[in-house]
Amino acid sequence: MHPYLPNTPRDEELMLESIGVNDLEDLFDDIPKEVRLNRRLNLGSSMCEMEVAKHIKALADRNISGEELVCFLGAGAYDHYIPSVIKHITSRSEFYTAYTPYQPEISQGTLQVIFEYQTMISNLTGMDLANASMYDGATACAEAAMMASESTRRRSIVISKTVHPEVRKVISTYMRFNGISVAEIDMEDGSTDMNKLKNSVDNTTAAVIVQNPNFFGIVEDMAEVEKITHGNKALLIMNVDPISLGILKTPGEIGADIVVGEGQSLGGNLAFGGPYLGFMATTNKLMRKMPGRIVGQTNDVDGKRAFVLTLQAREQHIRREKATSNICSNQGLNALGAAIYLTTLGKQGIKEVAEQSAKKAHYAFNELTKLGNYKAAFNKPFFKEFVVASDKQVSQINGELLKNGILGGYDLGREYPLHNNGLLLCVTEKRTKEEIDLLVKVMGGLV
């Protein structure tokens, strides 16, 4: 008998008798014998609880995290400092176990968290409103594309190749199964080719999607993108790094219609890739097309501050055919972490994180390009990520960095064959001058 299953052999006999079956094997009669495994699973011998714990720890210890390495890898997930207060608050049971406000009238704490989160995302992006959080940045962007198509009644999306490759793949999948065509715009010197964008956007285009700063860390010419997009009555979707908004123009100032992005950098751990946090903000005009839910503030019968689910246009609340999306989770705990992060840092703190990241990234770039054997891949302004190229294989460079306790950059050749020896490096406010100098020293030693 398995120690964690309460059923005794006699219990099993009674259950089999009640359904008219003699043996457990009879339950699988409908499965042809030729497609069965016909052997035991290769799981090894059984272990006691203590042995399992030891085995799992040994497997976990094979991972090397950002705690042990100095991280210069970005490409969508960033090693920013996480204030300790976030962990202390998010680990409280009333937050940790509260999934979603299915009974909003008694979920005031959860609703307030979402309300505060949405308010801060709206302020950060310069947009009218934000929804409860999305699964991650990639699916948030795909949801924005579908929202744009539904709003404009157009079935074509234009997206720059400078948008994160994984985001573009997710969008391609979502659009394919929704009957929406996707056109990808080539880049010029690391940013969106404006001439090709002009020639690709027309009166059938639902939306133009541009990332800023883009995948290479470059700040795009969003004024020109906005002009081309709105000149054809399409919607402008901006995919942004929220930290960059501490020093760059907000999407609201630029004239974006929908803003999305990955919120992991707002107090989220790298966590080997997730769970992460997608955010979305938009204009009042598009409010009712937005997926998920929106929390509003009101007064209760006693005149006290209270919170309500103002809009909840999802299939669990209304008829399936009326739903704007089937997205089901608001990533509540991650949204809480983002809200605490934004509250803790405030406007000045976000600006300081952005400024430090930018200044340290430019210091690293200047020191590397001084070596002579590392050249700037692009001649464009960048935020906290940049690309250098050399005659060395990126795998060789990253291998040497790893030997010195450094997690190197992203190999651009994986997604952009024309930049086969391009190394995308990221520098956040966490990196010290000594760590950057060590990066330069190790990379310099290779040439």
C-alpha angles and dihedrals in degrees: 000000000000109000093225098047115080095205115108122206087258090054089053091050091052093049092049091048092051092057094040098248125132101201141015089245089063089068089068099048092113091061110085112241092231092065095047121100092237092199138068118275113264095245098125125236122324120271136205120244093264092051092049092051091050092047094049091048090052090053092047091049089062088071118088113206137190087268090070099032133056102241123222093155119110123145094141104332118072137201100222124156114271115210110234092232090073094065093045093053100038091050092060109113096235089060100030095056099036105100108172138336101260088152099038096177090066097032096078095141093052091044092051091051091053092044092052091045092050092047093052094046088051091051093046095050097036092235130134098246145350132210133228108287126284130226095265142321095278097052090042088059091049091049089051091053092052090045090053092049091050092047097048097033087229125129105208132087125194117203132178120239087228088073113102108283092230091052090051091051092051091048091049090054095046094046094046091059092044096051094247120137121225126208118193118211120217122235133237119208091343099310136082114293101239095198091054090045090054091051093048102047116080142141091295094058115107096187146351116222119203128167118222118219084023130221091281092051092253121143107236126220092253094170090065092043090052092050093051093044100048091039086069094041091247124137122255114227114191121197106201144180102236093214091059089062088073088078108009128077111276119247087244090060091047093051102250119168098203128019124197137165150141112286097194091107089062095084098310125134120239085237094179090288109326170190089300137172130247119200131198132187131174147161128286088250092063097037097110092050092056117111124229122025140306123214120212134194124237142143126268126225089279093052093252124140110270139168133228139182097254097180127014107166097170132116095253091062104034138025110302094238090055096051119111091211142351094231104138110182129068093196085233099180092049090048089052090052090051091049092051091047093052091045093049095049099035124189095307093047094052089049091050093050090050094047094047092048092050095046094047091046091053091048090053091046093050094047093049095047090049088066090073098223096073115069131190107257091206136027099218136108113270138191116212101327130065140169127235126183132203140160090263124096112252090229089058092050094047091046092056092045091052090054086058095049096262127128102217132208138287119281104235091195088075091073106008110050092185088065096048094150095037117127117200109207129186129202121191132183089269094070116096127211089251092055093048091048089052090052090052092046094051094045090045091053090060092063 
